[in-house]
Amino acid sequence: MTEALSNPIFRIVAEEASALGVRAFVIGGFVRDFFLQRPSNDIDIVVEGSGIEVAEAVARRVHTKVSVFRNFGTAMLHCNGLEVEFVGARKESYDRRSRKPVVEDGTLQEDQERRDFTINAMAFSLQDEDYGALVDPFGGIRDLNDGIIRTPLDPDTTYSDDPLRMLRAIRFATQLGFSIVQESKDSMRHNRQRLDILSQERIADELMKIMATPKPSTGFLLMDECGLLPYILPDLSNLKGVETVEGRGHKDNFLHSLQVLDNVAAASDKIWLRWAALLHDVGKARTKRYDPQLGWTFHNHEYVGGKMVKGIFGRLKMSQNEDMKYVQKLVALHLRPIALVTDEVTDSAVRRLLFDAGDDIDDLMILCKADITSKNELKVEKYRRQYEKVKEKLVEVEAKDAVRNFKNPITGELVMEKYHIPPCREIGVIKEYVKEAILDGVIPNEFEAAYALMEKKAAEMGLVSEISPD
């Protein structure tokens, strides 16, 4: 594998390890990615001995700093754009109550046994006698060629010891387009309760990586198949299934949500827009009702779903900042463009949509288009034509009325100064009256027209002033 090890850093590591009388190997992701022809700047070196000593020797050789983490027995340095991490070969044993192992010095073979998957357990030798040789005791290269995720040891041992590996298996399968062997899927189902020992932050990290893939639905379908979804996203799991009453059923909102997610992923790399797509119908489980006259209804599911986002993000210990508010906003608004495409598109409705969505209107329209799903091609085509009509109307109204990021021309300070009044309810009434008039198209979004309307409303309310506008 001379091509894989062509960077001079590998020879330097080999020479310094040899000088210290220890054996060193490149292991894990770098080896896997070489065979997948994917670029990798992260190099993991496992040493049968002290990884820290080899790292320090290499750092002196290449004149760079080394970061040492003695509690973990690891060290890391940067060289020519590469991040090289060193660790001593080790074997592990686990306590059932924790995913943190008891670590002992071990051999390369024992180190490979503790790896999560066969495709991540392959190593390149850095010894003079077999430099570049592939060390692959578990058939990782075979599984890589076959597109298979498999554990080196019995999967019950691998997943029970560290249940995060279950999510990593799903993440790798989603990222690489691989399949997970059936015995691993069965083991995940047997060991799903072990997820309880994981921190929510680690779970969320894997979810974010799945969400960033070209087809993230694969990951959520695998979570469902392996019985993990109710433990991770129970609100999403609750959308599963079709209920039928009097011969009338509704669509499977779980599968629909995944289709919308993939549609958005094909159109945008924005991770939080993808989250909005995944959760856009999450309120349907709580709002589902059957009406003999109307059939199945999900009234106000968009508002219920928007409120649920905070709880979902909170359980996963995800950001409670502007990212969450953005997802909440899009979930709550996702039906608004749909309402426009099913009715006559009026300037007033478009102004209000622009006002409520602000700078997120373009993302909302991506979500809206992604949400147009049906087995009826004629229905889909009709909605798509109407969708294009709404997009054109948005551009037209925005150019004319400048409603996006709307700022009321009438401020509270102006009203107080004009009518010599302190902060009070009447100020809010006047401002709201002017805002509604602009959004309804009664007056243009201009100061002079807004000022005149303010005076009219103030007079009706008995507020009088001799001050004239500048």
N, C-alpha and C positions, 0 to 999 in steps of 0.2 A: 504493500500500500504506500509506495514511495510518493505518489501524487498527494495523498492525504497528509503525509508528514513532510511536505516540501518546505514548510516554514522553518527557518533556522532555530526557532525556539525549541523545537522537539529534540534536535541534536544536542542542544545545550542542556536540556533536562536529562537526556540520556547520559551525557558525560558526567554531570554532577551527581546523578544517582549512582552511577558506576563507581565514582571516586569515593562515595560514602559507603559502598558495599551493599547497596540495596537495589531491589528491582522496582521499576516504574512502568506504568501503563497509562495510555490514554483510554478513557472509558466513558460510556454513557452517550449523551446527546450529540457530541461532536462526531462520534463514530457512526451513529444512526444517520445523522444528517449528511455525512459524506456519501453514504450509499443512496440516500434519497436525492442527492445532488442539490441540497439546500445549503446556502451559505451559513456558516456558524462562526461567531467570534468568541464563543464561550468554550473553554477547554477545561475538562476535569482530568486531573492526574491522580491516580491512586498508587500509593507506594507501599510495598511490603516492608514497613519500617516507619520512620518518622517523616511524614509529609511536610512538616514544618521545617525540618532541617534541610530538606531538598529545596524547598521554596526559598529559604534564606540564602542558600548557596547560589541558586539561579539568579536571585535578585542582585547579589553582589556581582555576578558575572555580567549582567545586562545593565547594571547601574540604574536600578529603579528601586522604589520603595516597596516593602512588602507589609501587608496587613496580616497580623497573626491573631487567631482566635483560639487560645490555648484550651479554653473550656470545651471546645468542640473538636480540638485536634486538627484544625484546618488553617490554611494560610492562602492569601490571594495576592496576586500582583498583576500589573498591566504592562504590556509590552507590544509596541507597534500596533496598537488598535485591538489587541487581543486581551481578554480577561482570562487569566489562568488561575485555577483554584487547585490546591494540593490537599490531599487527605491521606492519612494512613489507612491501609486495608483493615477492615474490621468485620467482626461478626456481632450480631445483635440478638438480644432476647427482650421480650416485652412483658409488661404487666397489663392485665386485662383492663385496668382502670385508666390507662393512659396510652397515647400513641408515641410517647417518648421512650426510646429503647435504652436498655442497659448495654453499653458498648464495650467490647473487648478487642484487643489487637487480633488480627486474623490474617488469612492468606487471600490471595486474589480470588480463588475459587469461593471462599466464604463471603467475600465482599460481593461477588457477582450473584450469589444466592440471595442476598438480602435486597437486591434491586427489584423494582416494581414489576418490570416487564422484560421479556426476553430481548426485545429490540433495544432496550436501554441497558442491557447487561453485557453487550459486546465490548471488547477492548482491543487496542493495538499495542503490541509489545514494543518497548523502547530499549530492549537488550541488544547488544552487539550481535549475538549469535542468531537472533531471529527478528531483527529490527523490522517493524511494520507488519509482522505476522498477526493475523486475526485470531483472537482467543475468544471462542464462542461455544461454551460447553452446553448451552441450552437451545441451540438452533435459532438464534436471533435472526441470522441472515436468511434462513428459510422462511421464518414468519414475516420478515420484512418483504421478501419477494411475493409471499402469498397475501400480503395485506391483512395480517392477523395480529390482534392484541392478545397475548398469552402471558401468564405469570411463570417465572422460573421454577418456583416450588408449587405445592398444592395451593390452589387459590384460597381455600379456607384459611390457611395459615397467613398468606400474604395480606388478605383483606381484613382479617380479624386483627392482626398485629397493627396495621395502620389503615384504618378505613378511608383515609383520604385517597388511597390508591384506587378505590372504586370510582371516585369522581375523575381521577387522573386517567383511568382507563377510558372512560366516556369522553373525556376531553381529547385524548390522543386519537381515538376513533373518529371523532368529529373533525379534528384538524387535518388528519391524514386521509380521511375517507376509507379507513380500515374497518374490519368487523371484529367483534369481540367473540372469542370462542364460547360455545354454549356452557361449558363447565364453569367459566368465569361468571357468566350471567346468572347461572343458578346459585353460585357462591355469593354473589352480591345480594341476591334475594334472601339467602339464609343469614347473611351478616348485616343486613340493612340497619338493624337497631344499634349497631356499633357506631353509626353516624353520630349518636348522642355524645360521644366523647370528643368530637371535633369542635373547634372554635368556629363561630359563624363567619369570622373574617376569612378563614381558610376556605370555607365553602364558597363564599362570595367571590373570592379570587378565582377559583376554578370556573364559576359561572360566568365571570367577565371574560375569561379566555374562550369559553365556548361561544359566548355571544359575539365575539370578534371574528368568528370563522365565516367562510363564505355561505355555509348552509347550517345555521345554528339549530334549526329544528331537529337535526339528527341527534344532537346531545340530549334534548328534552324528551324525544321519543325513547332513547335508550334509558334515560332515568325512569321513565314510566314502565318500560318493559322489565327493568331490573328491580322494580318496586321501591326505588329511592325517592321518586317525586313527592309523595305525601310527606316525607320527612324534610324535604328541602323547600318546596313551594306548594304547600297544601292548598292554597287558594287557586293556583293554576290547576292542580289535580282535580279540584272540585268541579271544574268545567267539563270533565270527561263524560262521555256517554250521551245517548239519545233517549229521551223519555217519550212515550206515545200514549195519548189519551184519545179515545173515540176515533182511532185511526189517524190522528194528526200528531206528527212528530216535529221536532226542531232539529237543526243541524248540530253536530258535535262541536261545541264551542272551543274545546281544547284543540282539536285538529284545525279548526278554522284559525285560531290564534297563531298556531305554528305556521300555517300557510301565509298569514299576513306578515309574520316575522321574517320569513324567507323572502317575501316580496320586497319588504323594506331593505333587507340586507343586500338584495340585488341592486338597489337604487342608491344606497347610502352607507358609508362607513361609520356614521355617527352612532356611538355605542348607546347613548341614552335615548336616541330615537328608536333604536332596536328594542330597548327595554319598554318604551311606550307601546310599541307594536305587540310585544309579548303580553302586556298587561291591559291592552285597550278594552277587552271584554271581561276583565276579571270580576266585575260587579254582577255579571249575569247569573251566577249561581245563587246569589242572595236575592235577586229581584225576579227570578223566574216564577211565573204564575200561568195557570191555564184558565182562559175565559172561553166558555162555550160559543160565544159569538165571534170572538177575535182569534181564538186559538192561543198559541203560546205567546206570552208577552214578557218583556224585560224592561219595563218602564223605569226610566231614570238610572239605568245601569251605568251610564257614563259618569254621572255624578257620584254614585256609590263607589264605583271603581276608582275614581280620582281620590276619594277620601281613603280608600284602602291602601293606596300606594305607600303612604307614610308608615303604616304598620308593617307592610312587607319589607320595606327598606330597613326599618328599625330592627326587625327580627334577624335580618341578615347582617346587621351592623354596617350597612352601607351608608354612603354620605347622606346627611340630612340637610344638605345645602341647596344651592341653586339647581344642581343636577336633579335632585329629587323633585323640586318644585316644577322644573321643566317637564318631567315625566307626568306629574300630577296634572299639569295644565293640558298636555296633549291628550291624556286619557279622558279628561273631563270635556274637551272640545271635539273629540274625534267624530261625533255625529253631526256637528254643525255643517261642515261642507257637504256631507251626505244629504242633509235636509235641503240644502240649496240645489243639489243636482236632481232632486225629485220634485221640486216645485219651481215656480217661475223665479228667475234670478232677478231680484230687485236691488237697486242701488243701496237702499236702506239696510237690507240684510247683509250685503257685502261690506258696507261700512262698519257694521257692528262686529262682523267676523274679523275684519282687519284691526279694529280697536281692541278686541279681546285677545287676539293671537299675537299682535305686535310683530316683533322681529322673528317670531317662530312660525309665521304663516306659511313659509315655504316648506318647512318640515311637516307642518300639519297637513299640507296638501299631498306630500309624499305618503303620509300615513293614510290619508283618505283614499288615494288611488290604490294603495296596497290592500285596502279593506274591501275593494270591489271584487268579491269572489262569488262564484255561482257555477253550478253545472249547466245552467241555461246560458248558452253562448249569446243568444239574442238579448237577454237581459243584461249581461255583462257589457256587450257592445253599446247598448243604449246608455248605460251609466257612464261609460267612458266618454261617449260623445258629450254628454251633459257636463262631465268633469272638465273637459277641455273648454267648454263654454264658460264655466265658472272661473277657470284660470284666466281666461281673456278678460272677464269682467273685473276680476281682482286688479289686474294691471291697469285697466281703464279707470276704475274708481280711485285707485291709489294715485295715479298721475293727476287726476282732477282735484281730489279732495285732501290728499296728504293726511290720511287718517292713521296710517301705521305709526306706532309710537305717539299717538295723539296726546297733545298737551292742551288743556283747556286755555283758551285765550284769556279767560276771566279767572284771576287768582283771588284767593282769600284776602291777600294784602290790598289788592285793588278795591275790593268791595268795602273793606274796613275804612280805607282812606277816603273813599268817595262819600260814604254815608256816616262817617264818624261813629262807628259802632265797634264794640269789642268782639272777640271771638264768640259766635253764637250760632244757633241752628239756622237762622235765616241765610247766613253766608252759604252753607251747604245746599240749601234749597235753590238759591240763585245759580250756583255753579252747576248743579245737576240739571237744572232747566235749560241752561245754555248748551251743556254737553249733549243732552238728548235732542235738542233742536238741530245741532250740527250733524249728529249721527242719522237723524231722520231726514236730513236734506232740506229742512225748513229754511235754514240760513247757510251760507257758505262758511268754510272753516277759515274765517278772516276776523281780525280784531275789530274792525269798525262795525261789522254786522253783529258780532257778539256783544260789543259794548252797548249798541242800541237796544238789543234784546234784554240785556241786563237792566238798563234803565226802565224799560217797559215793565219787567217783572217786579223790580223794586218798587215802582210806583203802585202796582197792584197790591203790594204788601205794606204800603204806607211808609216806605222809606223815602226820604226827600233830602236833596243836597243841592247847593248852589254851584258846586264845583263842576267845571266842564272838562271834557277829555282833552289831552294835549293834541 
